Amino acid sequence: MALCRCLQKHSPPNGRKHNYPGYVKPLGFPKSAVLCGRCGAQGVVWLDDDEVNLYRKGQRIFSGPNAFAKIKVDDNGVIIPNNQQGDKNANT
Ligand SMILES: [Zn+2]
């Protein structure tokens, strides 16, 4: 499930249950209403492996760990910070 974290201090999230290979930006970033779950700074939306695949299939709405809200993200692609394998789809 997606997590919202700021890029300055709390990225990438160190999830114990989930791997978060990349992030997307919420609609309206950097003036979106989506804030880091830890510190309240402007946040991006980290996606787990399944969600990255869903994003690439066209899904743009993701949920966090509870039913408080869903987040709509933009069309600018998944950003994979440490893309050592040279995945040609990394930033699409
Ligand atoms: Zn933060």
PDB file of the backbone (N, CA, C, O) and the ligand in Angstrom, with CONECT records:
HET     ZN  A 101       1
ATOM      1  N   MET A   1       0.828  -1.191   0.000  1.00  0.00           N
ATOM      2  CA  MET A   1       0.000   0.000   0.000  1.00  0.00           C
ATOM      3  C   MET A   1       0.863   1.241   0.000  1.00  0.00           C
ATOM      4  O   MET A   1       1.976   1.240   0.525  1.00  0.00           O
ATOM      5  N   ALA A   2       0.352   2.277  -0.581  1.00  0.00           N
ATOM      6  CA  ALA A   2       1.145   3.484  -0.792  1.00  0.00           C
ATOM      7  C   ALA A   2       1.451   4.198   0.522  1.00  0.00           C
ATOM      8  O   ALA A   2       0.687   4.122   1.484  1.00  0.00           O
ATOM      9  N   LEU A   3       2.581   4.889   0.535  1.00  0.00           N
ATOM     10  CA  LEU A   3       2.947   5.716   1.678  1.00  0.00           C
ATOM     11  C   LEU A   3       3.335   7.096   1.178  1.00  0.00           C
ATOM     12  O   LEU A   3       3.969   7.231   0.131  1.00  0.00           O
ATOM     13  N   CYS A   4       2.955   8.114   1.928  1.00  0.00           N
ATOM     14  CA  CYS A   4       3.341   9.471   1.571  1.00  0.00           C
ATOM     15  C   CYS A   4       4.504   9.923   2.454  1.00  0.00           C
ATOM     16  O   CYS A   4       4.409   9.918   3.681  1.00  0.00           O
ATOM     17  N   ARG A   5       5.611  10.316   1.798  1.00  0.00           N
ATOM     18  CA  ARG A   5       6.794  10.759   2.542  1.00  0.00           C
ATOM     19  C   ARG A   5       7.423  11.964   1.839  1.00  0.00           C
ATOM     20  O   ARG A   5       7.354  12.090   0.617  1.00  0.00           O
ATOM     21  N   CYS A   6       8.031  12.840   2.627  1.00  0.00           N
ATOM     22  CA  CYS A   6       8.771  13.958   2.051  1.00  0.00           C
ATOM     23  C   CYS A   6      10.063  13.431   1.426  1.00  0.00           C
ATOM     24  O   CYS A   6      10.588  12.395   1.834  1.00  0.00           O
ATOM     25  N   LEU A   7      10.564  14.160   0.431  1.00  0.00           N
ATOM     26  CA  LEU A   7      11.825  13.740  -0.196  1.00  0.00           C
ATOM     27  C   LEU A   7      13.032  14.177   0.627  1.00  0.00           C
ATOM     28  O   LEU A   7      14.121  13.625   0.470  1.00  0.00           O
ATOM     29  N   GLN A   8      12.848  15.160   1.501  1.00  0.00           N
ATOM     30  CA  GLN A   8      13.991  15.731   2.218  1.00  0.00           C
ATOM     31  C   GLN A   8      14.508  14.802   3.313  1.00  0.00           C
ATOM     32  O   GLN A   8      15.715  14.585   3.423  1.00  0.00           O
ATOM     33  N   LYS A   9      13.600  14.250   4.127  1.00  0.00           N
ATOM     34  CA  LYS A   9      14.053  13.513   5.301  1.00  0.00           C
ATOM     35  C   LYS A   9      13.604  12.060   5.334  1.00  0.00           C
ATOM     36  O   LYS A   9      14.299  11.209   5.888  1.00  0.00           O
ATOM     37  N   HIS A  10      12.471  11.774   4.757  1.00  0.00           N
ATOM     38  CA  HIS A  10      11.864  10.471   5.021  1.00  0.00           C
ATOM     39  C   HIS A  10      11.669   9.603   3.778  1.00  0.00           C
ATOM     40  O   HIS A  10      10.769   8.764   3.734  1.00  0.00           O
ATOM     41  N   SER A  11      12.512   9.807   2.777  1.00  0.00           N
ATOM     42  CA  SER A  11      12.495   8.963   1.583  1.00  0.00           C
ATOM     43  C   SER A  11      13.840   8.267   1.422  1.00  0.00           C
ATOM     44  O   SER A  11      14.878   8.849   1.734  1.00  0.00           O
ATOM     45  N   PRO A  12      13.834   7.019   0.935  1.00  0.00           N
ATOM     46  CA  PRO A  12      12.646   6.186   0.742  1.00  0.00           C
ATOM     47  C   PRO A  12      12.144   5.649   2.074  1.00  0.00           C
ATOM     48  O   PRO A  12      12.912   5.561   3.032  1.00  0.00           O
ATOM     49  N   PRO A  13      10.881   5.293   2.147  1.00  0.00           N
ATOM     50  CA  PRO A  13      10.368   4.722   3.399  1.00  0.00           C
ATOM     51  C   PRO A  13      11.041   3.373   3.677  1.00  0.00           C
ATOM     52  O   PRO A  13      11.244   2.579   2.758  1.00  0.00           O
ATOM     53  N   ASN A  14      11.376   3.123   4.910  1.00  0.00           N
ATOM     54  CA  ASN A  14      11.983   1.829   5.228  1.00  0.00           C
ATOM     55  C   ASN A  14      10.913   0.883   5.755  1.00  0.00           C
ATOM     56  O   ASN A  14      10.851   0.580   6.946  1.00  0.00           O
ATOM     57  N   GLY A  15      10.075   0.426   4.830  1.00  0.00           N
ATOM     58  CA  GLY A  15       8.995  -0.472   5.219  1.00  0.00           C
ATOM     59  C   GLY A  15       9.519  -1.857   5.556  1.00  0.00           C
ATOM     60  O   GLY A  15      10.450  -2.351   4.921  1.00  0.00           O
ATOM     61  N   ARG A  16       8.923  -2.469   6.543  1.00  0.00           N
ATOM     62  CA  ARG A  16       9.345  -3.815   6.916  1.00  0.00           C
ATOM     63  C   ARG A  16       8.606  -4.868   6.093  1.00  0.00           C
ATOM     64  O   ARG A  16       9.162  -5.916   5.762  1.00  0.00           O
ATOM     65  N   LYS A  17       7.367  -4.581   5.773  1.00  0.00           N
ATOM     66  CA  LYS A  17       6.568  -5.570   5.045  1.00  0.00           C
ATOM     67  C   LYS A  17       6.607  -5.361   3.536  1.00  0.00           C
ATOM     68  O   LYS A  17       6.411  -6.300   2.765  1.00  0.00           O
ATOM     69  N   HIS A  18       6.863  -4.120   3.121  1.00  0.00           N
ATOM     70  CA  HIS A  18       6.756  -3.810   1.708  1.00  0.00           C
ATOM     71  C   HIS A  18       8.048  -3.199   1.190  1.00  0.00           C
ATOM     72  O   HIS A  18       8.746  -2.476   1.902  1.00  0.00           O
ATOM     73  N   ASN A  19       8.347  -3.504  -0.063  1.00  0.00           N
ATOM     74  CA  ASN A  19       9.423  -2.851  -0.775  1.00  0.00           C
ATOM     75  C   ASN A  19       8.812  -1.680  -1.548  1.00  0.00           C
ATOM     76  O   ASN A  19       7.765  -1.827  -2.180  1.00  0.00           O
ATOM     77  N   TYR A  20       9.465  -0.525  -1.496  1.00  0.00           N
ATOM     78  CA  TYR A  20       8.955   0.642  -2.216  1.00  0.00           C
ATOM     79  C   TYR A  20       9.975   1.077  -3.256  1.00  0.00           C
ATOM     80  O   TYR A  20      10.835   1.907  -2.961  1.00  0.00           O
ATOM     81  N   PRO A  21       9.896   0.535  -4.467  1.00  0.00           N
ATOM     82  CA  PRO A  21      10.925   0.807  -5.466  1.00  0.00           C
ATOM     83  C   PRO A  21      10.883   2.209  -6.067  1.00  0.00           C
ATOM     84  O   PRO A  21      11.900   2.689  -6.567  1.00  0.00           O
ATOM     85  N   GLY A  22       9.749   2.864  -6.031  1.00  0.00           N
ATOM     86  CA  GLY A  22       9.694   4.169  -6.682  1.00  0.00           C
ATOM     87  C   GLY A  22       8.547   5.003  -6.162  1.00  0.00           C
ATOM     88  O   GLY A  22       7.694   4.536  -5.407  1.00  0.00           O
ATOM     89  N   TYR A  23       8.551   6.268  -6.595  1.00  0.00           N
ATOM     90  CA  TYR A  23       7.488   7.155  -6.146  1.00  0.00           C
ATOM     91  C   TYR A  23       6.868   7.909  -7.315  1.00  0.00           C
ATOM     92  O   TYR A  23       7.460   8.014  -8.389  1.00  0.00           O
ATOM     93  N   VAL A  24       5.695   8.419  -7.092  1.00  0.00           N
ATOM     94  CA  VAL A  24       5.000   9.279  -8.040  1.00  0.00           C
ATOM     95  C   VAL A  24       4.586  10.537  -7.292  1.00  0.00           C
ATOM     96  O   VAL A  24       4.583  10.575  -6.062  1.00  0.00           O
ATOM     97  N   LYS A  25       4.238  11.562  -8.055  1.00  0.00           N
ATOM     98  CA  LYS A  25       3.870  12.819  -7.419  1.00  0.00           C
ATOM     99  C   LYS A  25       2.356  12.957  -7.384  1.00  0.00           C
ATOM    100  O   LYS A  25       1.676  12.653  -8.364  1.00  0.00           O
ATOM    101  N   PRO A  26       1.827  13.419  -6.248  1.00  0.00           N
ATOM    102  CA  PRO A  26       0.384  13.623  -6.167  1.00  0.00           C
ATOM    103  C   PRO A  26      -0.043  14.762  -7.101  1.00  0.00           C
ATOM    104  O   PRO A  26       0.742  15.670  -7.374  1.00  0.00           O
ATOM    105  N   LEU A  27      -1.266  14.712  -7.579  1.00  0.00           N
ATOM    106  CA  LEU A  27      -1.772  15.780  -8.435  1.00  0.00           C
ATOM    107  C   LEU A  27      -1.575  17.108  -7.733  1.00  0.00           C
ATOM    108  O   LEU A  27      -1.885  17.251  -6.551  1.00  0.00           O
ATOM    109  N   GLY A  28      -1.054  18.082  -8.473  1.00  0.00           N
ATOM    110  CA  GLY A  28      -0.858  19.411  -7.913  1.00  0.00           C
ATOM    111  C   GLY A  28       0.496  19.642  -7.278  1.00  0.00           C
ATOM    112  O   GLY A  28       0.823  20.774  -6.922  1.00  0.00           O
ATOM    113  N   PHE A  29       1.300  18.580  -7.126  1.00  0.00           N
ATOM    114  CA  PHE A  29       2.625  18.730  -6.527  1.00  0.00           C
ATOM    115  C   PHE A  29       3.388  19.839  -7.244  1.00  0.00           C
ATOM    116  O   PHE A  29       3.311  19.883  -8.472  1.00  0.00           O
ATOM    117  N   PRO A  30       4.119  20.739  -6.585  1.00  0.00           N
ATOM    118  CA  PRO A  30       4.429  20.740  -5.152  1.00  0.00           C
ATOM    119  C   PRO A  30       3.457  21.535  -4.283  1.00  0.00           C
ATOM    120  O   PRO A  30       3.805  21.923  -3.167  1.00  0.00           O
ATOM    121  N   LYS A  31       2.252  21.779  -4.774  1.00  0.00           N
ATOM    122  CA  LYS A  31       1.284  22.485  -3.938  1.00  0.00           C
ATOM    123  C   LYS A  31       0.093  21.597  -3.632  1.00  0.00           C
ATOM    124  O   LYS A  31      -1.035  22.076  -3.514  1.00  0.00           O
ATOM    125  N   SER A  32       0.344  20.302  -3.503  1.00  0.00           N
ATOM    126  CA  SER A  32      -0.770  19.398  -3.235  1.00  0.00           C
ATOM    127  C   SER A  32      -1.084  19.371  -1.750  1.00  0.00           C
ATOM    128  O   SER A  32      -0.322  19.877  -0.926  1.00  0.00           O
ATOM    129  N   ALA A  33      -2.205  18.779  -1.431  1.00  0.00           N
ATOM    130  CA  ALA A  33      -2.623  18.642  -0.030  1.00  0.00           C
ATOM    131  C   ALA A  33      -2.028  17.410   0.627  1.00  0.00           C
ATOM    132  O   ALA A  33      -2.338  17.108   1.779  1.00  0.00           O
ATOM    133  N   VAL A  34      -1.172  16.693  -0.100  1.00  0.00           N
ATOM    134  CA  VAL A  34      -0.620  15.444   0.419  1.00  0.00           C
ATOM    135  C   VAL A  34       0.709  15.721   1.114  1.00  0.00           C
ATOM    136  O   VAL A  34       1.658  16.213   0.502  1.00  0.00           O
ATOM    137  N   LEU A  35       0.757  15.397   2.394  1.00  0.00           N
ATOM    138  CA  LEU A  35       1.933  15.720   3.208  1.00  0.00           C
ATOM    139  C   LEU A  35       2.565  14.454   3.767  1.00  0.00           C
ATOM    140  O   LEU A  35       1.907  13.425   3.918  1.00  0.00           O
ATOM    141  N   CYS A  36       3.848  14.552   4.069  1.00  0.00           N
ATOM    142  CA  CYS A  36       4.596  13.442   4.665  1.00  0.00           C
ATOM    143  C   CYS A  36       3.901  12.951   5.928  1.00  0.00           C
ATOM    144  O   CYS A  36       3.546  13.739   6.804  1.00  0.00           O
ATOM    145  N   GLY A  37       3.712  11.625   6.009  1.00  0.00           N
ATOM    146  CA  GLY A  37       3.060  11.064   7.183  1.00  0.00           C
ATOM    147  C   GLY A  37       3.884  11.162   8.453  1.00  0.00           C
ATOM    148  O   GLY A  37       3.363  10.959   9.549  1.00  0.00           O
ATOM    149  N   ARG A  38       5.157  11.470   8.317  1.00  0.00           N
ATOM    150  CA  ARG A  38       6.006  11.570   9.501  1.00  0.00           C
ATOM    151  C   ARG A  38       6.197  13.000   9.981  1.00  0.00           C
ATOM    152  O   ARG A  38       6.149  13.259  11.184  1.00  0.00           O
ATOM    153  N   CYS A  39       6.414  13.933   9.057  1.00  0.00           N
ATOM    154  CA  CYS A  39       6.763  15.282   9.515  1.00  0.00           C
ATOM    155  C   CYS A  39       5.837  16.373   8.998  1.00  0.00           C
ATOM    156  O   CYS A  39       5.904  17.501   9.487  1.00  0.00           O
ATOM    157  N   GLY A  40       4.976  16.080   8.028  1.00  0.00           N
ATOM    158  CA  GLY A  40       4.065  17.115   7.542  1.00  0.00           C
ATOM    159  C   GLY A  40       4.612  18.002   6.440  1.00  0.00           C
ATOM    160  O   GLY A  40       3.942  18.942   6.013  1.00  0.00           O
ATOM    161  N   ALA A  41       5.834  17.713   5.968  1.00  0.00           N
ATOM    162  CA  ALA A  41       6.363  18.452   4.818  1.00  0.00           C
ATOM    163  C   ALA A  41       5.674  17.963   3.541  1.00  0.00           C
ATOM    164  O   ALA A  41       5.006  16.929   3.549  1.00  0.00           O
ATOM    165  N   GLN A  42       5.837  18.703   2.458  1.00  0.00           N
ATOM    166  CA  GLN A  42       5.252  18.309   1.176  1.00  0.00           C
ATOM    167  C   GLN A  42       5.713  16.891   0.831  1.00  0.00           C
ATOM    168  O   GLN A  42       6.897  16.569   0.932  1.00  0.00           O
ATOM    169  N   GLY A  43       4.757  16.050   0.421  1.00  0.00           N
ATOM    170  CA  GLY A  43       5.095  14.649   0.236  1.00  0.00           C
ATOM    171  C   GLY A  43       4.944  14.140  -1.184  1.00  0.00           C
ATOM    172  O   GLY A  43       4.232  14.725  -2.000  1.00  0.00           O
ATOM    173  N   VAL A  44       5.631  13.033  -1.466  1.00  0.00           N
ATOM    174  CA  VAL A  44       5.411  12.257  -2.682  1.00  0.00           C
ATOM    175  C   VAL A  44       4.810  10.911  -2.268  1.00  0.00           C
ATOM    176  O   VAL A  44       4.793  10.565  -1.087  1.00  0.00           O
ATOM    177  N   VAL A  45       4.324  10.164  -3.249  1.00  0.00           N
ATOM    178  CA  VAL A  45       3.621   8.914  -2.950  1.00  0.00           C
ATOM    179  C   VAL A  45       4.500   7.739  -3.365  1.00  0.00           C
ATOM    180  O   VAL A  45       4.719   7.503  -4.554  1.00  0.00           O
ATOM    181  N   TRP A  46       4.996   7.010  -2.379  1.00  0.00           N
ATOM    182  CA  TRP A  46       5.812   5.820  -2.660  1.00  0.00           C
ATOM    183  C   TRP A  46       4.902   4.641  -2.946  1.00  0.00           C
ATOM    184  O   TRP A  46       3.906   4.419  -2.256  1.00  0.00           O
ATOM    185  N   LEU A  47       5.265   3.885  -3.983  1.00  0.00           N
ATOM    186  CA  LEU A  47       4.446   2.745  -4.407  1.00  0.00           C
ATOM    187  C   LEU A  47       5.205   1.440  -4.185  1.00  0.00           C
ATOM    188  O   LEU A  47       6.416   1.370  -4.393  1.00  0.00           O
ATOM    189  N   ASP A  48       4.482   0.414  -3.762  1.00  0.00           N
ATOM    190  CA  ASP A  48       5.112  -0.899  -3.662  1.00  0.00           C
ATOM    191  C   ASP A  48       5.154  -1.556  -5.052  1.00  0.00           C
ATOM    192  O   ASP A  48       4.684  -0.981  -6.034  1.00  0.00           O
ATOM    193  N   ASP A  49       5.714  -2.745  -5.117  1.00  0.00           N
ATOM    194  CA  ASP A  49       5.915  -3.384  -6.424  1.00  0.00           C
ATOM    195  C   ASP A  49       4.612  -3.554  -7.196  1.00  0.00           C
ATOM    196  O   ASP A  49       4.544  -3.268  -8.391  1.00  0.00           O
ATOM    197  N   ASP A  50       3.587  -4.021  -6.505  1.00  0.00           N
ATOM    198  CA  ASP A  50       2.294  -4.215  -7.160  1.00  0.00           C
ATOM    199  C   ASP A  50       1.731  -2.890  -7.671  1.00  0.00           C
ATOM    200  O   ASP A  50       1.170  -2.812  -8.764  1.00  0.00           O
ATOM    201  N   GLU A  51       1.895  -1.859  -6.860  1.00  0.00           N
ATOM    202  CA  GLU A  51       1.333  -0.556  -7.243  1.00  0.00           C
ATOM    203  C   GLU A  51       2.084   0.068  -8.414  1.00  0.00           C
ATOM    204  O   GLU A  51       1.483   0.759  -9.237  1.00  0.00           O
ATOM    205  N   VAL A  52       3.395  -0.170  -8.498  1.00  0.00           N
ATOM    206  CA  VAL A  52       4.133   0.314  -9.665  1.00  0.00           C
ATOM    207  C   VAL A  52       3.557  -0.316 -10.929  1.00  0.00           C
ATOM    208  O   VAL A  52       3.378   0.360 -11.943  1.00  0.00           O
ATOM    209  N   ASN A  53       3.268  -1.616 -10.863  1.00  0.00           N
ATOM    210  CA  ASN A  53       2.667  -2.280 -12.028  1.00  0.00           C
ATOM    211  C   ASN A  53       1.283  -1.712 -12.337  1.00  0.00           C
ATOM    212  O   ASN A  53       0.931  -1.510 -13.499  1.00  0.00           O
ATOM    213  N   LEU A  54       0.507  -1.457 -11.288  1.00  0.00           N
ATOM    214  CA  LEU A  54      -0.825  -0.889 -11.507  1.00  0.00           C
ATOM    215  C   LEU A  54      -0.728   0.507 -12.119  1.00  0.00           C
ATOM    216  O   LEU A  54      -1.521   0.868 -12.988  1.00  0.00           O
ATOM    217  N   TYR A  55       0.256   1.292 -11.657  1.00  0.00           N
ATOM    218  CA  TYR A  55       0.457   2.628 -12.219  1.00  0.00           C
ATOM    219  C   TYR A  55       0.752   2.532 -13.721  1.00  0.00           C
ATOM    220  O   TYR A  55       0.216   3.290 -14.529  1.00  0.00           O
ATOM    221  N   ARG A  56       1.616   1.580 -14.063  1.00  0.00           N
ATOM    222  CA  ARG A  56       1.999   1.427 -15.472  1.00  0.00           C
ATOM    223  C   ARG A  56       0.846   0.926 -16.330  1.00  0.00           C
ATOM    224  O   ARG A  56       0.864   1.062 -17.554  1.00  0.00           O
ATOM    225  N   LYS A  57      -0.156   0.346 -15.678  1.00  0.00           N
ATOM    226  CA  LYS A  57      -1.356  -0.078 -16.415  1.00  0.00           C
ATOM    227  C   LYS A  57      -2.417   1.012 -16.430  1.00  0.00           C
ATOM    228  O   LYS A  57      -3.487   0.824 -17.009  1.00  0.00           O
ATOM    229  N   GLY A  58      -2.135   2.142 -15.805  1.00  0.00           N
ATOM    230  CA  GLY A  58      -3.060   3.258 -15.893  1.00  0.00           C
ATOM    231  C   GLY A  58      -3.723   3.683 -14.600  1.00  0.00           C
ATOM    232  O   GLY A  58      -4.430   4.690 -14.576  1.00  0.00           O
ATOM    233  N   GLN A  59      -3.514   2.941 -13.525  1.00  0.00           N
ATOM    234  CA  GLN A  59      -4.139   3.354 -12.263  1.00  0.00           C
ATOM    235  C   GLN A  59      -3.489   4.626 -11.747  1.00  0.00           C
ATOM    236  O   GLN A  59      -2.265   4.756 -11.757  1.00  0.00           O
ATOM    237  N   ARG A  60      -4.315   5.565 -11.296  1.00  0.00           N
ATOM    238  CA  ARG A  60      -3.786   6.824 -10.781  1.00  0.00           C
ATOM    239  C   ARG A  60      -4.294   7.145  -9.373  1.00  0.00           C
ATOM    240  O   ARG A  60      -3.958   8.195  -8.826  1.00  0.00           O
ATOM    241  N   ILE A  61      -5.080   6.276  -8.793  1.00  0.00           N
ATOM    242  CA  ILE A  61      -5.592   6.521  -7.445  1.00  0.00           C
ATOM    243  C   ILE A  61      -5.085   5.408  -6.532  1.00  0.00           C
ATOM    244  O   ILE A  61      -5.278   4.224  -6.811  1.00  0.00           O
ATOM    245  N   PHE A  62      -4.434   5.803  -5.435  1.00  0.00           N
ATOM    246  CA  PHE A  62      -3.829   4.833  -4.522  1.00  0.00           C
ATOM    247  C   PHE A  62      -4.266   5.109  -3.092  1.00  0.00           C
ATOM    248  O   PHE A  62      -4.655   6.221  -2.737  1.00  0.00           O
ATOM    249  N   SER A  63      -4.187   4.051  -2.280  1.00  0.00           N
ATOM    250  CA  SER A  63      -4.625   4.136  -0.889  1.00  0.00           C
ATOM    251  C   SER A  63      -3.465   3.883   0.048  1.00  0.00           C
ATOM    252  O   SER A  63      -2.536   3.140  -0.268  1.00  0.00           O
ATOM    253  N   GLY A  64      -3.535   4.513   1.206  1.00  0.00           N
ATOM    254  CA  GLY A  64      -2.578   4.244   2.266  1.00  0.00           C
ATOM    255  C   GLY A  64      -3.070   3.123   3.154  1.00  0.00           C
ATOM    256  O   GLY A  64      -3.952   2.356   2.768  1.00  0.00           O
ATOM    257  N   PRO A  65      -2.497   3.025   4.357  1.00  0.00           N
ATOM    258  CA  PRO A  65      -2.792   1.904   5.248  1.00  0.00           C
ATOM    259  C   PRO A  65      -4.195   1.900   5.849  1.00  0.00           C
ATOM    260  O   PRO A  65      -4.567   0.910   6.480  1.00  0.00           O
ATOM    261  N   ASN A  66      -4.971   2.928   5.691  1.00  0.00           N
ATOM    262  CA  ASN A  66      -6.326   2.894   6.238  1.00  0.00           C
ATOM    263  C   ASN A  66      -7.274   3.560   5.254  1.00  0.00           C
ATOM    264  O   ASN A  66      -6.872   3.926   4.149  1.00  0.00           O
ATOM    265  N   ALA A  67      -8.501   3.713   5.643  1.00  0.00           N
ATOM    266  CA  ALA A  67      -9.514   4.241   4.727  1.00  0.00           C
ATOM    267  C   ALA A  67      -9.720   5.741   4.882  1.00  0.00           C
ATOM    268  O   ALA A  67     -10.753   6.266   4.467  1.00  0.00           O
ATOM    269  N   PHE A  68      -8.765   6.431   5.464  1.00  0.00           N
ATOM    270  CA  PHE A  68      -8.925   7.867   5.673  1.00  0.00           C
ATOM    271  C   PHE A  68      -9.091   8.624   4.359  1.00  0.00           C
ATOM    272  O   PHE A  68      -9.964   9.485   4.245  1.00  0.00           O
ATOM    273  N   ALA A  69      -8.268   8.314   3.377  1.00  0.00           N
ATOM    274  CA  ALA A  69      -8.334   9.035   2.102  1.00  0.00           C
ATOM    275  C   ALA A  69      -7.665   8.204   1.025  1.00  0.00           C
ATOM    276  O   ALA A  69      -6.912   7.274   1.313  1.00  0.00           O
ATOM    277  N   LYS A  70      -7.953   8.556  -0.226  1.00  0.00           N
ATOM    278  CA  LYS A  70      -7.192   8.037  -1.351  1.00  0.00           C
ATOM    279  C   LYS A  70      -6.467   9.214  -1.983  1.00  0.00           C
ATOM    280  O   LYS A  70      -6.865  10.368  -1.820  1.00  0.00           O
ATOM    281  N   ILE A  71      -5.413   8.910  -2.697  1.00  0.00           N
ATOM    282  CA  ILE A  71      -4.570   9.955  -3.269  1.00  0.00           C
ATOM    283  C   ILE A  71      -4.544   9.793  -4.778  1.00  0.00           C
ATOM    284  O   ILE A  71      -4.312   8.697  -5.289  1.00  0.00           O
ATOM    285  N   LYS A  72      -4.782  10.888  -5.489  1.00  0.00           N
ATOM    286  CA  LYS A  72      -4.681  10.842  -6.945  1.00  0.00           C
ATOM    287  C   LYS A  72      -3.328  11.398  -7.365  1.00  0.00           C
ATOM    288  O   LYS A  72      -2.913  12.461  -6.905  1.00  0.00           O
ATOM    289  N   VAL A  73      -2.642  10.665  -8.247  1.00  0.00           N
ATOM    290  CA  VAL A  73      -1.286  11.036  -8.642  1.00  0.00           C
ATOM    291  C   VAL A  73      -1.255  11.471 -10.103  1.00  0.00           C
ATOM    292  O   VAL A  73      -2.207  11.247 -10.851  1.00  0.00           O
ATOM    293  N   ASP A  74      -0.135  12.102 -10.503  1.00  0.00           N
ATOM    294  CA  ASP A  74      -0.048  12.666 -11.848  1.00  0.00           C
ATOM    295  C   ASP A  74       0.407  11.644 -12.886  1.00  0.00           C
ATOM    296  O   ASP A  74       0.633  10.477 -12.565  1.00  0.00           O
ATOM    297  N   ASP A  75       0.536  12.093 -14.123  1.00  0.00           N
ATOM    298  CA  ASP A  75       0.868  11.206 -15.238  1.00  0.00           C
ATOM    299  C   ASP A  75       2.352  11.233 -15.599  1.00  0.00           C
ATOM    300  O   ASP A  75       2.729  10.744 -16.663  1.00  0.00           O
ATOM    301  N   ASN A  76       3.178  11.778 -14.758  1.00  0.00           N
ATOM    302  CA  ASN A  76       4.582  11.990 -15.127  1.00  0.00           C
ATOM    303  C   ASN A  76       5.493  10.788 -14.899  1.00  0.00           C
ATOM    304  O   ASN A  76       6.703  10.888 -15.099  1.00  0.00           O
ATOM    305  N   GLY A  77       4.942   9.675 -14.491  1.00  0.00           N
ATOM    306  CA  GLY A  77       5.743   8.465 -14.418  1.00  0.00           C
ATOM    307  C   GLY A  77       6.287   8.154 -13.039  1.00  0.00           C
ATOM    308  O   GLY A  77       6.312   8.996 -12.142  1.00  0.00           O
ATOM    309  N   VAL A  78       6.725   6.901 -12.904  1.00  0.00           N
ATOM    310  CA  VAL A  78       7.313   6.449 -11.646  1.00  0.00           C
ATOM    311  C   VAL A  78       8.784   6.837 -11.624  1.00  0.00           C
ATOM    312  O   VAL A  78       9.512   6.575 -12.582  1.00  0.00           O
ATOM    313  N   ILE A  79       9.218   7.449 -10.551  1.00  0.00           N
ATOM    314  CA  ILE A  79      10.621   7.828 -10.392  1.00  0.00           C
ATOM    315  C   ILE A  79      11.287   6.779  -9.514  1.00  0.00           C
ATOM    316  O   ILE A  79      10.911   6.591  -8.357  1.00  0.00           O
ATOM    317  N   ILE A  80      12.280   6.097 -10.076  1.00  0.00           N
ATOM    318  CA  ILE A  80      12.971   5.026  -9.362  1.00  0.00           C
ATOM    319  C   ILE A  80      14.376   5.526  -9.012  1.00  0.00           C
ATOM    320  O   ILE A  80      15.238   5.608  -9.888  1.00  0.00           O
ATOM    321  N   PRO A  81      14.611   5.860  -7.744  1.00  0.00           N
ATOM    322  CA  PRO A  81      15.869   6.528  -7.379  1.00  0.00           C
ATOM    323  C   PRO A  81      17.115   5.684  -7.643  1.00  0.00           C
ATOM    324  O   PRO A  81      18.109   6.206  -8.148  1.00  0.00           O
ATOM    325  N   ASN A  82      17.084   4.409  -7.318  1.00  0.00           N
ATOM    326  CA  ASN A  82      18.273   3.582  -7.476  1.00  0.00           C
ATOM    327  C   ASN A  82      18.011   2.496  -8.496  1.00  0.00           C
ATOM    328  O   ASN A  82      17.843   1.323  -8.164  1.00  0.00           O
ATOM    329  N   ASN A  83      17.982   2.914  -9.722  1.00  0.00           N
ATOM    330  CA  ASN A  83      17.603   1.996 -10.781  1.00  0.00           C
ATOM    331  C   ASN A  83      18.839   1.344 -11.370  1.00  0.00           C
ATOM    332  O   ASN A  83      19.255   1.663 -12.484  1.00  0.00           O
ATOM    333  N   GLN A  84      19.423   0.422 -10.606  1.00  0.00           N
ATOM    334  CA  GLN A  84      20.697  -0.152 -11.012  1.00  0.00           C
ATOM    335  C   GLN A  84      20.558  -1.153 -12.143  1.00  0.00           C
ATOM    336  O   GLN A  84      21.536  -1.472 -12.820  1.00  0.00           O
ATOM    337  N   GLN A  85      19.369  -1.641 -12.348  1.00  0.00           N
ATOM    338  CA  GLN A  85      19.191  -2.637 -13.404  1.00  0.00           C
ATOM    339  C   GLN A  85      18.939  -2.015 -14.768  1.00  0.00           C
ATOM    340  O   GLN A  85      18.849  -2.721 -15.773  1.00  0.00           O
ATOM    341  N   GLY A  86      18.827  -0.708 -14.799  1.00  0.00           N
ATOM    342  CA  GLY A  86      18.620  -0.053 -16.080  1.00  0.00           C
ATOM    343  C   GLY A  86      17.286  -0.378 -16.712  1.00  0.00           C
ATOM    344  O   GLY A  86      17.176  -0.490 -17.933  1.00  0.00           O
ATOM    345  N   ASP A  87      16.283  -0.529 -15.888  1.00  0.00           N
ATOM    346  CA  ASP A  87      14.935  -0.811 -16.392  1.00  0.00           C
ATOM    347  C   ASP A  87      14.507   0.289 -17.348  1.00  0.00           C
ATOM    348  O   ASP A  87      14.400   1.454 -16.963  1.00  0.00           O
ATOM    349  N   LYS A  88      14.269  -0.083 -18.572  1.00  0.00           N
ATOM    350  CA  LYS A  88      13.940   0.959 -19.566  1.00  0.00           C
ATOM    351  C   LYS A  88      12.567   1.563 -19.310  1.00  0.00           C
ATOM    352  O   LYS A  88      12.244   2.623 -19.847  1.00  0.00           O
ATOM    353  N   ASN A  89      11.753   0.892 -18.488  1.00  0.00           N
ATOM    354  CA  ASN A  89      10.443   1.449 -18.152  1.00  0.00           C
ATOM    355  C   ASN A  89      10.483   2.249 -16.858  1.00  0.00           C
ATOM    356  O   ASN A  89       9.450   2.697 -16.360  1.00  0.00           O
ATOM    357  N   ALA A  90      11.681   2.424 -16.322  1.00  0.00           N
ATOM    358  CA  ALA A  90      11.792   2.977 -14.974  1.00  0.00           C
ATOM    359  C   ALA A  90      11.068   4.300 -14.810  1.00  0.00           C
ATOM    360  O   ALA A  90      10.356   4.503 -13.827  1.00  0.00           O
ATOM    361  N   ASN A  91      11.241   5.178 -15.743  1.00  0.00           N
ATOM    362  CA  ASN A  91      10.671   6.505 -15.557  1.00  0.00           C
ATOM    363  C   ASN A  91       9.545   6.787 -16.540  1.00  0.00           C
ATOM    364  O   ASN A  91       9.357   7.917 -16.990  1.00  0.00           O
ATOM    365  N   THR A  92       8.813   5.750 -16.856  1.00  0.00           N
ATOM    366  CA  THR A  92       7.668   5.931 -17.740  1.00  0.00           C
ATOM    367  C   THR A  92       6.397   5.617 -16.982  1.00  0.00           C
ATOM    368  O   THR A  92       5.305   5.706 -17.543  1.00  0.00           O
TER     369      THR A  92
HETATM  370 ZN    ZN A 101       9.004  13.848   6.304  1.00  0.00          ZN2+
END
